[in-house]
Amino acid sequence: MRLKDKVAIITGGARGIGKEAGLLFLREGARVVVADFDGSAGEALEKEIRELGGEGYFYQVDVTDRNQTQAMVDNVMERFGRVDILINNAGITRDGILTKLNQEEWNQVIAVNLTGVFNCTQAVVQVMVSQGYGRVINASSVVGLYGNYGQTNYAATKAGVIGMTKSWAKELGRKGITVNAVAPGFIVTDMTTKVPEKILKIMQEKTPVGRLGQPQDVAQAYLFLASDEASYINGAILNVDGGLVL
């Protein structure tokens, strides 16, 4: 029970990596708030949580809206009285090469993947400061470290998340709050279903461990960074990519 009685908010928590992380955190004793824009998926997961006997609930939120993210944190405080862990997991892709990427596709990805992380963290950080304790874990990507063809907007946001992570680690470390990021490689989720099978095969062949990642691989990294075992890790970017970027 590595997270016993801890309260965790997981954005993008209704599906994929977020869902896997939420279920893992519940098994480790946390009370989990599944924060997601997808109402049907969120309600289905809330039902699953109740059936498992876990303590948690779904909160529908648009992370691009500052008022909604603040209302979410206020709601969690009313229910549980504290917030110990924030996993900024929500993210989208709108891929296209530079010459074809339009303004709307750029704005949408920036709003969710970058501004959304800022909104959620700013809403929760005063609570964590008052507690003298907190764990903020941001979802970056190997794309944010090395770029990727056709992903100008996505790569920019994931690189930006790394910059925010390192800045916040310096600002908040003395207040009992650690801030770290996880940089997944190619993980099998709904997002990667849009990637041509030929490309996925190439990525698998390039990965030294010989397989693509699974959501639980990233969820386990979230768990480690959220636990007290990682109390002296701050400002780190943990690659979860099977050695892809070596």
Wavefront OBJ file of the C-alpha trace (Angstrom):
o trace
v 0.000 0.000 0.000
v 2.544 2.538 -1.181
v -0.059 5.314 -1.496
v -2.220 4.520 1.533
v -4.723 7.352 2.212
v -3.125 9.618 -0.394
v -5.464 11.623 -2.637
v -4.558 11.635 -6.327
v -5.990 13.585 -9.256
v -5.241 11.981 -12.618
v -6.132 14.039 -15.680
v -6.929 12.136 -18.839
v -7.746 9.411 -16.360
v -10.669 7.694 -18.071
v -8.753 5.710 -20.682
v -5.351 4.358 -21.654
v -2.397 5.226 -19.452
v -4.518 7.382 -17.131
v -7.008 4.590 -16.502
v -4.240 2.075 -15.848
v -2.603 4.497 -13.417
v -5.865 5.143 -11.590
v -6.564 1.451 -11.059
v -2.973 0.861 -9.941
v -3.122 3.765 -7.475
v -6.368 2.390 -6.043
v -4.719 -0.985 -5.465
v -1.919 0.853 -3.669
v -4.365 2.490 -1.249
v -4.975 5.897 -2.834
v -8.246 7.733 -3.208
v -8.398 8.567 -6.889
v -10.144 11.355 -8.763
v -10.505 10.450 -12.427
v -10.474 13.809 -14.229
v -11.390 13.658 -17.898
v -13.370 15.427 -20.618
v -14.877 12.126 -21.821
v -18.041 11.730 -19.774
v -19.060 8.257 -20.906
v -15.612 6.734 -20.371
v -15.277 8.483 -17.029
v -18.634 7.260 -15.752
v -17.819 3.707 -16.869
v -14.550 3.823 -14.957
v -16.250 5.244 -11.863
v -18.621 2.269 -11.944
v -15.649 -0.077 -12.241
v -13.989 1.617 -9.266
v -17.102 1.112 -7.135
v -17.326 -2.548 -8.154
v -13.710 -3.025 -7.096
v -14.468 -1.460 -3.728
v -12.086 1.427 -4.303
v -12.512 4.964 -3.040
v -12.659 7.383 -5.945
v -14.892 9.145 -8.420
v -15.056 10.724 -11.860
v -14.954 14.483 -12.350
v -15.622 15.854 -15.818
v -13.295 18.721 -16.661
v -11.866 20.628 -19.585
v -8.267 21.246 -18.527
v -7.978 24.169 -20.954
v -10.487 26.123 -18.835
v -8.947 27.706 -15.719
v -12.293 28.071 -13.981
v -13.049 24.388 -14.469
v -9.680 23.220 -13.160
v -10.066 25.394 -10.062
v -13.599 24.081 -9.533
v -12.231 20.548 -9.786
v -9.671 21.143 -7.050
v -12.312 22.829 -4.864
v -14.539 19.782 -5.348
v -11.759 17.378 -4.359
v -11.027 19.436 -1.257
v -14.696 19.279 -0.270
v -14.727 15.499 -0.713
v -11.337 14.527 0.687
v -9.830 17.591 2.374
v -6.460 17.345 0.661
v -4.632 16.664 -2.614
v -1.361 14.772 -2.403
v -0.694 13.795 -6.016
v -1.402 15.410 -9.369
v -0.745 13.407 -12.518
v -0.919 15.716 -15.540
v -1.643 12.913 -17.972
v -4.208 14.508 -20.335
v -2.969 14.964 -23.880
v -4.032 14.983 -27.526
v -2.406 14.833 -30.954
v -3.272 16.682 -34.154
v -0.423 15.623 -36.413
v 0.744 17.255 -39.604
v 3.985 18.399 -41.201
v 4.883 22.061 -40.776
v 3.683 23.166 -44.210
v 0.253 21.586 -43.680
v -0.372 22.118 -39.972
v -3.200 24.602 -39.525
v -3.768 27.140 -36.774
v -6.620 25.238 -35.149
v -4.555 22.055 -34.881
v -1.717 24.036 -33.337
v -3.998 25.806 -30.857
v -5.838 22.655 -29.759
v -2.672 20.762 -28.886
v -1.091 23.737 -27.119
v -4.274 24.295 -25.110
v -4.591 20.740 -23.797
v -1.004 19.543 -23.564
v 0.685 22.694 -22.307
v -1.854 25.187 -20.963
v -3.842 22.354 -19.390
v -0.792 21.247 -17.388
v -0.255 24.824 -16.222
v -3.914 25.274 -15.266
v -4.164 22.083 -13.239
v -0.856 22.573 -11.457
v -1.549 26.183 -10.564
v -4.967 25.201 -9.200
v -3.551 22.493 -6.963
v -0.219 23.907 -5.866
v -1.499 26.232 -3.127
v -3.178 23.243 -1.494
v 0.080 21.309 -1.602
v 2.048 24.277 -0.242
v -0.334 24.587 2.701
v 0.068 20.852 3.368
v 3.844 21.025 3.053
v 3.620 17.979 0.819
v 2.875 17.145 -2.783
v 3.808 15.152 -5.838
v 3.326 16.629 -9.317
v 4.045 14.279 -12.208
v 3.799 15.522 -15.771
v 3.434 13.460 -18.931
v 6.063 14.473 -21.455
v 7.308 12.248 -24.295
v 10.495 11.165 -26.013
v 9.155 13.356 -28.819
v 9.657 16.339 -26.506
v 13.311 15.394 -26.143
v 14.152 14.526 -29.734
v 11.340 15.820 -31.956
v 9.394 13.784 -34.489
v 8.379 14.088 -38.103
v 4.899 15.554 -38.458
v 4.508 16.460 -34.798
v 5.614 20.086 -34.501
v 2.770 20.975 -32.141
v 2.966 17.830 -30.015
v 6.757 17.973 -29.708
v 6.608 21.645 -28.746
v 4.152 20.964 -25.940
v 6.080 17.993 -24.588
v 9.325 19.975 -24.632
v 7.460 22.781 -22.885
v 6.274 20.370 -20.198
v 9.909 19.481 -19.509
v 10.750 23.158 -19.116
v 7.855 23.705 -16.710
v 8.793 20.583 -14.749
v 12.334 21.767 -14.142
v 11.214 25.292 -13.256
v 8.574 24.103 -10.796
v 11.014 21.641 -9.224
v 13.260 24.577 -8.352
v 10.377 26.705 -7.090
v 8.550 24.097 -5.027
v 11.175 21.675 -3.733
v 11.729 23.604 -0.501
v 7.991 23.571 0.122
v 7.820 19.789 0.308
v 6.632 19.342 -3.274
v 8.518 17.349 -5.883
v 7.869 17.836 -9.584
v 8.963 15.254 -12.118
v 8.053 14.137 -15.626
v 7.737 10.843 -17.432
v 8.725 10.646 -21.098
v 7.088 7.585 -22.667
v 8.118 6.122 -25.988
v 5.608 4.362 -28.229
v 2.882 3.061 -25.915
v -0.049 0.994 -27.179
v -3.075 3.230 -26.528
v -5.952 4.761 -28.493
v -3.512 7.485 -29.568
v -1.164 5.042 -31.293
v -4.007 3.412 -33.232
v -3.695 6.412 -35.556
v -0.093 5.483 -36.355
v 0.350 3.266 -39.447
v 1.173 -0.341 -38.594
v 4.338 -0.111 -40.691
v 5.639 2.732 -38.509
v 4.781 0.889 -35.291
v 6.693 -2.143 -36.539
v 9.718 0.029 -37.289
v 9.546 1.530 -33.795
v 9.322 -1.913 -32.243
v 12.379 -3.046 -34.167
v 14.300 0.050 -33.049
v 13.430 -0.516 -29.390
v 16.152 -2.544 -27.646
v 13.701 -4.484 -25.444
v 11.962 -5.648 -28.620
v 8.407 -4.518 -27.944
v 6.178 -1.481 -27.776
v 5.209 -0.168 -24.376
v 1.989 -0.928 -22.533
v -0.022 1.523 -20.393
v 1.023 -0.303 -17.232
v 4.676 0.426 -18.006
v 3.995 4.154 -17.687
v 1.578 3.690 -14.777
v 4.315 1.972 -12.781
v 6.614 4.939 -13.400
v 3.892 7.294 -12.179
v 3.488 5.145 -9.074
v 7.188 5.215 -8.257
v 7.450 8.983 -8.608
v 4.272 9.458 -6.550
v 5.525 7.254 -3.722
v 7.677 8.181 -0.750
v 10.420 6.037 -2.287
v 11.009 8.887 -4.744
v 11.132 11.656 -2.114
v 14.650 12.734 -3.175
v 13.879 12.761 -6.895
v 12.979 16.232 -8.110
v 13.134 17.782 -11.569
v 13.835 14.432 -13.231
v 12.667 13.287 -16.649
v 12.149 9.524 -16.526
v 12.263 7.880 -19.950
v 9.882 4.927 -20.268
v 10.716 3.862 -23.808
v 12.442 0.487 -23.711
v 15.724 2.173 -24.640
v 14.389 3.677 -27.870
v 16.333 6.918 -27.555
v 19.682 5.493 -26.445
l 1 2 3 4 5 6 7 8 9 10 11 12 13 14 15 16 17 18 19 20 21 22 23 24 25 26 27 28 29 30 31 32 33 34 35 36 37 38 39 40 41 42 43 44 45 46 47 48 49 50 51 52 53 54 55 56 57 58 59 60 61 62 63 64 65 66 67 68 69 70 71 72 73 74 75 76 77 78 79 80 81 82 83 84 85 86 87 88 89 90 91 92 93 94 95 96 97 98 99 100 101 102 103 104 105 106 107 108 109 110 111 112 113 114 115 116 117 118 119 120 121 122 123 124 125 126 127 128 129 130 131 132 133 134 135 136 137 138 139 140 141 142 143 144 145 146 147 148 149 150 151 152 153 154 155 156 157 158 159 160 161 162 163 164 165 166 167 168 169 170 171 172 173 174 175 176 177 178 179 180 181 182 183 184 185 186 187 188 189 190 191 192 193 194 195 196 197 198 199 200 201 202 203 204 205 206 207 208 209 210 211 212 213 214 215 216 217 218 219 220 221 222 223 224 225 226 227 228 229 230 231 232 233 234 235 236 237 238 239 240 241 242 243 244 245 246
